[in-house]
């Protein structure tokens, strides 16, 4: 039996979420007041790891933090939320990353000091830890520049050991929408972009067309489309589910919480449409609190929400 259901490789940094009031800054030494500031777990990988642990999965994370206040905070919070941090490397020569999130209802802007966010390399990943997981997920692919060249061989090793793989690309700051991803996609069992990322990578404005083009490379494509719901396509099967109504406080990390729910259901061999429904519920429930983790649901909460048909 594997030690972990899920091993997350990727970004881990605190988020400072500012919401309410005048969250859009003004230069000229103007001071604007916001209603609330929340320091919380950030980074796509760390948020997903917390969401999966909240759903009952055995989760570990590999990433890099600095030997500083932010790095210590993150390690303590991840451990408190049930995520194994033995693969979280501390680099005393580098600062931890930090993201400032300017949150308004239904949208957000982010300012990131990358720090150690992109410092994970294959040589820093414990082979024993890698081999002890049923499933390996890579978060924020376009930020993981040191890890990118090693991922094809790493995913091959995971498959050779009987494991499965998934990847969420997140936004590409360079705007090229490749970075070696086209070579890696045939080795990805579950590819988890959102609608903007999917259409950007597929070089088309039509989401259905984008799903088809990406599906030609990856075994399964799962596209998150916010309030419109989600779509998944794999060999011989396509599933589409509508969005789930809910009151939104902050959308930070909603896509990562969707990923956690989808993967938890997929690893439990649930039907494809049910995996999308659980992912949707996890995503919308996560928006009920500021930050990406405080609103994340248990599986019982997810099932109750789906029974009601609303997250309100």
C-alpha positions in Angstrom: 0.0 0.0 0.0 1.3 3.5 -0.9 2.2 5.8 2.0 0.4 8.8 0.3 -2.6 9.1 -2.0 -1.2 12.4 -3.4 2.2 14.0 -3.7 2.2 17.6 -4.8 5.3 19.1 -6.6 5.2 22.9 -6.8 4.7 26.3 -5.4 4.2 27.0 -1.7 4.2 30.6 -0.4 2.0 32.8 1.9 -0.7 34.9 0.4 -1.5 38.3 1.9 -5.2 38.9 0.8 -6.5 42.4 0.8 -10.2 42.9 0.3 -13.0 45.5 0.7 -12.6 49.2 0.4 -10.2 50.7 -2.1 -8.1 47.6 -3.1 -6.9 49.2 -6.4 -3.7 51.1 -5.5 -2.9 54.6 -6.7 0.6 55.9 -7.2 1.6 59.5 -6.2 2.0 58.5 -2.6 -1.7 58.1 -2.2 -2.9 56.0 0.7 -6.0 53.9 0.3 -7.8 51.9 3.0 -9.0 48.3 2.7 -11.4 46.5 5.0 -9.5 43.4 5.7 -6.0 41.9 5.4 -5.5 38.1 5.8 -2.2 36.2 5.8 -2.9 32.7 4.7 -1.4 29.7 2.8 -0.8 30.5 -0.8 0.7 28.9 -3.9 -1.3 26.6 -6.2 0.4 23.5 -4.9 0.1 24.3 -1.2 -3.6 25.2 -1.6 -4.4 22.0 -3.5 -2.5 20.0 -0.9 -4.6 21.5 1.9 -7.8 20.9 0.0 -7.0 17.3 -0.7 -6.0 16.7 3.0 -9.3 18.3 4.1 -11.2 15.8 1.9 -9.4 12.9 3.6 -6.5 12.1 1.3 -3.0 11.3 2.6 -1.0 14.2 1.2 2.6 15.2 1.0 4.2 18.2 -0.7 7.6 18.9 -2.3 8.6 22.6 -2.7 11.2 25.1 -1.5 10.8 27.8 1.1 13.3 30.2 2.7 14.7 30.1 6.2 12.6 33.1 7.2 9.3 34.1 8.8 7.2 33.3 5.7 8.9 29.9 5.3 8.3 28.9 8.9 4.7 30.1 8.8 4.0 28.0 5.7 5.6 24.8 7.1 3.6 25.2 10.4 0.3 25.9 8.7 0.7 23.0 6.2 1.5 20.6 9.0 -1.5 21.9 11.0 -3.8 21.1 8.1 -2.6 17.5 7.8 -0.1 17.9 4.9 3.2 16.0 5.3 6.1 18.5 4.8 9.1 16.2 4.8 9.6 17.1 1.1 9.5 20.8 1.8 13.1 22.0 1.4 14.4 25.0 3.3 17.0 27.1 1.4 18.8 29.5 3.8 20.2 31.5 1.0 16.9 32.5 -0.6 13.8 34.3 0.6 10.4 32.6 0.5 7.9 33.8 -2.1 5.0 36.0 -1.2 1.8 37.0 -3.2 -0.3 40.0 -2.4 -3.8 39.3 -3.6 -6.1 42.3 -4.3 -9.5 40.7 -4.1 -12.9 42.0 -5.3 -16.1 40.0 -5.6 -15.7 37.5 -8.5 -12.1 38.5 -9.4 -8.7 39.3 -8.1 -5.3 40.7 -9.1 -2.0 39.3 -7.8 1.5 40.8 -7.2 4.1 38.1 -6.5 7.7 38.3 -5.3 8.8 34.9 -6.6 11.6 34.1 -4.1 11.9 30.3 -3.8 8.6 29.6 -5.7 10.4 28.4 -8.8 13.4 26.8 -7.1 12.2 23.2 -7.0 14.4 20.8 -9.0 14.2 17.1 -9.6 17.4 16.5 -7.6 15.7 18.0 -4.5 12.8 15.5 -4.7 13.4 12.4 -2.4 13.0 9.3 -4.7 11.6 7.4 -1.8 8.9 10.0 -1.3 8.2 10.1 -5.0 7.8 6.3 -5.1 5.5 6.3 -2.1 2.6 8.1 -3.7 -0.3 6.7 -5.7 -0.6 10.0 -7.7 1.8 12.9 -8.4 0.5 16.3 -9.2 2.5 19.3 -10.6 1.1 22.8 -9.8 1.8 26.1 -11.5 3.8 24.5 -14.3 4.8 27.7 -16.0 6.4 29.0 -12.7 8.4 25.8 -12.1 11.2 26.7 -14.5 13.9 24.7 -12.8 11.7 21.6 -12.7 10.3 21.8 -16.2 13.2 20.1 -18.1 13.2 17.1 -15.7 9.4 16.4 -15.7 9.2 14.1 -18.7 11.7 11.6 -17.1 10.1 12.1 -13.7 6.6 11.4 -15.0 7.9 8.3 -16.9 9.4 7.1 -13.6 6.0 7.6 -11.8 4.2 5.6 -14.5 6.8 2.9 -14.4 6.2 2.5 -10.7 2.4 2.2 -11.2 1.5 5.7 -10.3 -0.5 8.3 -12.1 0.1 12.0 -12.9 -1.7 15.3 -13.2 -0.8 18.9 -13.9 -2.3 22.4 -13.6 -0.5 24.9 -15.8 -1.7 28.1 -14.2 -1.0 31.4 -15.9 2.1 31.8 -18.1 3.8 35.1 -17.2 5.7 35.0 -20.5 2.7 34.6 -22.6 4.2 31.8 -24.8 2.0 29.0 -23.4 4.5 26.2 -24.1 7.7 26.0 -22.0 8.1 22.4 -22.8 4.5 21.6 -22.0 3.7 20.1 -25.4 6.4 17.5 -24.9 5.1 16.7 -21.4 1.3 16.5 -22.1 1.4 12.9 -23.5 2.7 11.8 -20.1 0.0 13.6 -18.2 -3.0 11.5 -17.1 -5.2 14.5 -16.0 -4.6 18.0 -17.3 -6.4 20.7 -15.4 -6.3 24.2 -17.0 -9.0 26.8 -16.7 -10.8 28.1 -19.7 -8.5 31.0 -20.4 -5.4 28.8 -20.0 -6.9 26.1 -22.3 -7.8 28.5 -25.1 -4.4 30.2 -24.8 -2.5 27.0 -25.1 -4.6 25.6 -27.9 -4.4 28.9 -29.9 -8.1 29.2 -30.3 -10.9 31.3 -28.8 -13.4 28.5 -28.9 -13.4 26.4 -25.7 -14.8 23.2 -27.3 -12.1 23.4 -30.0 -9.5 24.0 -27.3 -10.6 20.9 -25.4 -10.4 18.8 -28.5 -6.9 20.0 -29.4 -5.5 19.5 -25.9 -7.2 16.1 -25.6 -5.2 15.0 -28.7 -2.1 15.4 -26.5 -3.2 14.5 -23.0 -5.1 11.4 -21.8 -7.7 13.5 -20.0 -8.4 17.2 -20.2 -10.5 18.9 -17.4 -11.3 22.5 -18.0 -12.6 24.8 -15.2 -14.9 27.6 -16.4 -15.9 29.4 -13.2 -19.6 30.0 -12.8 -20.2 28.2 -16.1 -19.1 24.9 -14.6 -16.5 22.5 -16.0 -15.9 20.1 -18.9 -13.8 16.9 -19.0 -12.8 14.8 -22.0 -11.1 11.5 -22.2 -11.0 8.5 -24.5 -14.6 7.9 -25.7 -16.2 10.1 -23.1 -17.0 13.8 -22.5 -18.8 15.2 -19.5 -20.1 18.7 -18.9 -21.6 20.0 -15.7 -23.0 23.4 -14.9 -21.7 25.8 -12.3 -23.0 25.6 -8.7 -24.6 28.7 -7.2 -22.9 30.1 -4.1 -22.1 33.4 -2.3 -18.5 34.4 -3.2 -16.3 36.3 -0.7 -12.9 35.6 -2.4 -12.0 33.5 -5.4 -8.3 33.0 -4.4 -7.4 29.3 -4.9 -10.8 28.2 -6.1 -9.3 26.4 -9.1 -6.8 24.6 -6.9 -9.7 23.5 -4.6 -11.5 22.3 -7.7 -8.4 20.3 -8.6 -8.3 18.7 -5.1 -11.9 17.7 -5.3 -11.7 16.3 -8.9 -8.6 14.3 -8.1 -10.0 12.9 -4.8 -13.1 11.7 -6.7 -11.0 10.4 -9.7 -8.7 8.5 -7.4 -11.7 6.9 -5.8 -12.8 5.7 -9.3 -16.0 7.8 -9.4 -17.7 8.5 -12.7 -16.3 11.4 -14.7 -19.4 13.6 -14.3 -19.4 13.0 -10.6 -15.7 14.0 -10.4 -16.6 17.3 -12.1 -19.5 17.9 -9.7 -17.3 17.3 -6.6 -14.6 19.5 -8.1 -17.2 22.3 -8.7 -18.5 22.0 -5.1 -15.0 22.2 -3.7 -14.2 25.2 -5.8 -17.3 27.2 -4.9 -17.2 26.3 -1.2 -13.6 27.5 -1.0 -14.7 31.0 -2.0 -16.8 31.5 1.2 -13.7 32.7 3.2 -10.8 35.0 2.4 -7.8 33.2 1.1 -7.5 29.8 -0.6 -7.8 27.4 2.3 -10.0 28.6 5.2 -13.2 27.8 3.3 -12.1 24.4 1.9 -14.8 21.7 2.6 -14.8 18.2 4.0 -16.2 15.5 1.8 -19.3 15.4 3.9 -19.9 19.1 3.3 -19.4 18.6 -0.5 -21.9 15.8 -0.6 -24.4 17.8 1.4 -23.9 20.8 -0.9 -24.5 18.6 -4.0 -27.6 17.2 -2.4 -29.0 20.8 -1.9 -27.9 21.9 -5.4 -26.4 25.1 -4.0 -23.5 26.3 -1.9 -25.6 29.1 -0.3 
